Amino acid sequence: WLKPKLFCRDCGNYVMSGSLQLLWSRCPPVSRLVVCSFCISSVALTILAAFQPRAAVVLPECSASTVLGSGRLWVVPLAFIYRPVEVGPSALFMLLEAYMAATVLPSRERSLGSAACLVWLLAVTTLVNLVFLALTYGLSLALGPGYGYLRLQIQGLWPLIMVCMVRRSLSKPSEHSNFFGLVQIPNRWYPVFLAAILCLLNGSILWDFVASLAVGYGLDYLQLDRLVMSRRWEGRACGLSLSRLLGGSWVPAGGAPEPTEDMEMGSEQRQGGSGPWRQRAVQPAAEPRLFAGRGQRLGST
């Protein structure tokens, strides 16, 4: 049910959307767990809060008022699993958030290993949220509580996405990325440029993006990757259970290379699938870039 379907006029049956099916097939178990947990918990908790207002105390809302004021410390590592769902653009934004997470998280999981990646995700989420709480609390002390900084929340997968984008960009710092055909931006500063554009479109500073950039660029000094990979987090029974539940191949400790065309075609043949989408050659996944491309003027053809 997680694989979107399209109607095929040639065979008269429903077939899976090629790009989304391929994207999901590339996701290891932990990446699938994060995306599924985010989507399911966001919808479920939103419905629960709508019908039972007292249930607001169990929502993983991470802000200075809830963490420092109410003492809900448990929301700090779990804020990424929840974003309130609203009818309209908010729902589309949540789907875009899930899509971007399914695009950038698998490469991080393959570089660290599935068990170590889960620990890394929780550690990075905690660091980003602590930086965000320090920023908002400091701004509230400096400017006064009337500005509402204590009520600003950090939630959803965008902080993790931004950290992963920073790590990807720093892996190839000498290369450049094309922003809508207008300017060439060094990879090292592409996440900063993207965050600035999103802040400009939003009309205010997105402090959760600022915290994500600070942690993303500071991980080299913290050596979090080396710390996580230096310990043995492997749980074979847990990994097999998660793989059976959500699918995907469990990545062993130390990481694994990116899947090639032969590896993916062989995996699909072992699954016994058939259909027109399985006969096409698998193309390497391109690195996701928001606002990438040459662009086109409005009204032109």
N, C-alpha and C positions, 0 to 999 in steps of 0.2 A: 504493500500500500504506500510505501515511501517513494516508489518509482513512478513518476508522472507518465501518463499514457496518451497517445494520439491515435486517431483513427486512420487506418491505411486503406485507401480506396482500391488498391490493386488486389489485396488479399481479402478485403472485407472484414478484417479483424482489427482489434486495438493493438498497437505496438507501442513500445516505450520511446519516449523522447530521447533522441540520440545523445545530445549534449548533456542533459541532466543525468541520464542513466550512466553515461561514461564518467561524469564527475562523481557521482555517488559510488560507482564501482572502484574508484581510485582511493576512496576514504578508508583508512584503517579503522579498527573498532573504537578507539578512544575519540577520534574526530567525529565519528557517527554518534557516540554517546553524548558528546557536548552539544551537537546540533539538535539531536532529538530531545535532550533534556531541556534545552532552551525553548524550543517550540512548544513542547507538551506542557511544561510548567508555566510558561507565560499565559497560555490559553486557560489552563485549569485554575491558576491562581486568580486571574482576572475574573473568571466566572464566579469563583468562590467569594471574592471581595464584593462583587455586585449583589449577590444574594445574601451575604452575611457580612455586614460592615464590621462586626467585631473581629472578623478574621484578619483584619489589617495588621494585627500584631505578628502574624506568621509570615507576612510578605518579606522577602529579602530585599528591603529598600535600604540602600547604603547611603546615608547622609550624616553630617555632623550631628544633627538633632537626634537621629535614631540610634547612632552608635555611641556618641559621647553623652547625649542627654538621657536616652532611655536604656543604655547599657546593652544593646543588642549586638554584642560583639560577633555572634555567629554569622551575621550577614556579610562580614568583610570578605571571607573567601568564597562566598556563594552568590554574590550579587550578579554574576554573569549569567545565571540560569533564568533570570526574570526580566521582562519588560512588559508593562501593561499594554494590552492590545485594545485598540480603538478602531471603530469602523472608518474606513477611508484610507487616506495616505499612510496612517500609522501602521496598518496591517501590511501594506506593500513595503514599507520601510523595514518591517520585521522580516519579511521574506527575503529582501535584499541582504539584510544582516546575516541571515542563516546561509544564504548562497555564498557570500564572501567568506564566512567561516569555513564552509565546506571546501573552499578553494585554497585558503592559505594554511589551514591547520594540518592537512596531511603531510606536507613537506617537513614541518616541524616534528611531527610524530615519527616520520621515517629517519630523521637525523638523530633523534634521541632514543628511540625505542618506545613502545606503547606505554609500558609501566612508568618509565622515567618521564614521559611526556605528560602523563596525568599529574604527576607530582609537580612538574614544571608549570603547568597551567594553573594549578592551585596557588603555587608560590608567586607567580607573576600577578595573578589576580589580587592576591593579598597585598603585594607591594604597590601596585597601581592604586588600589583603593586607599591604602594608608597615605600615599602621597596626595591623593585627591582630598582626603579628610584634612590633612595638614594645610593644604592650600586654602580650602574653603573656611576652615576655622581661623587661619591667620588673616584672611581677608575680612572676616566678620569682626575680628578684634581691631583691625586697622581702620575699617570704614564704618563699623557700627552694625548692629543686628538688623537695622531697617532695610538693608539691601537684600536680605533673604539668602545670604550665602550659606547659612546653617541648614537651610532646607533643600539646597541643591543636591540632586541624587546622581550617583554613577551606577549604571545598570546596563544589562545586555552584553553582547559580544563585541561591540566596537572597540573597547579598550584592548581586548586580546588581539583583535584583527590588526589594530594599529601597531602593537608591539611586534607581531609577526611580520608586518610589512617593513618595519624598521630593520629587523634582523635580516630579511631578504635583501633589502637595499644595501645594507652594509656588507653583504657577502660579495657584491660586485660594485664597489664604490666608484670605480673609474669609468663605468659605463653611464650612458645618459638615457633618459626617458622622454618621450614626446608627449607634451601636454596639449591635446586637441589640435595638433598641427601648428600651434602658435609659438611655443618656446621649447628648447631642449634643456632639461633640468638634470643635473648630476644625480645619480641614484642616491648618493649620500643624503641629499637634502630633499628628495622627492616627498617623503612623508611629512616633512615640515611644511612644504609648499601646499600639499594637499590639505593638511589641517588648517592652514591659513585661508585657503579658498572656502572650505566648509564653514569656518567661523564667519567669513565675509557673507556667505549666503544666509547663515543663520542670524546675522545681525548682532551677534555678541560672541564673547570668547567662550569656547567650549572647554571648560576646565578639565573635563574627563579626558579630552584629547591631549591637553597639555601634560597631564599626569602620565598618560600612556607614552608620549614622546620622551619624557624625562626618564622613565623606567627603561624604555626600549634602547635609548642611546647609552644608558648607564649600566646595562647588563654586562658589558665587557669589563667594567671595573669591579662589579660584584662577582664576576666569574660564576654566575648561577648555573650555566650549562655544564661546566666542569664539575661543580659540586653535585649536581643531580646525577650525572653520568658516573661519578666516582663511587656511588653506592649501588648496591644490588636491590632493586625494587621488584624484581621479576616474581610474578605469581602465576605459574603455569595453569593451575586449575581455574583461577579467576579469569585469565586471558582466554582460555578455551570456552568458558561459559559465556563471556562477553562476545566472542566471535560467533558462537552459535546463535546468540540472541539477536545481534544486530548485523552479522555478516562482516566481511572484511578479513584480511589476514593480519594476525597479531604480529607486530614488529618486535623482534627479540632485543635484548639489551645490547647497546652499542649501535643500534640503527640498522638501516638497510638501504640499498640504492633505490632510486626512483624506478617505478615499473616501466619496462620497455614494451614494445609492441608484441614481441613473442611471448613475454611473460603474461600479458593480459589476455591474449588470444588463447593461450594454453589454460589459463584459469577459467575462462568462459567455457571451454570445451569440457573441463572437468566437472563444471556445474551442470552439464547436460542440456544447456539452453540451445534454442534454435530460433531462427527468425532473421529477417533481413538486416537488422541492426548488428548482428553478430558476424556478418560476412564482410563488413567493411573494414578496411585497415584502420588501426588506431593511431591517431596522430598525437604527438607529444603535447601535453597541456602547456599552454602559454602562461607566463606569469601574469596574474591579474593586475591591471592598472586602471584605476578610475580616471575618467576623462582622457583616455589615451586615444590616439588616432589622428588623422589629418584634419578632421572637422569639415563642415560644409556650411556655407552661408545660407541663411534663410531665404527661400524663394528661388534658389538655384537648383539645377537638375544635375 
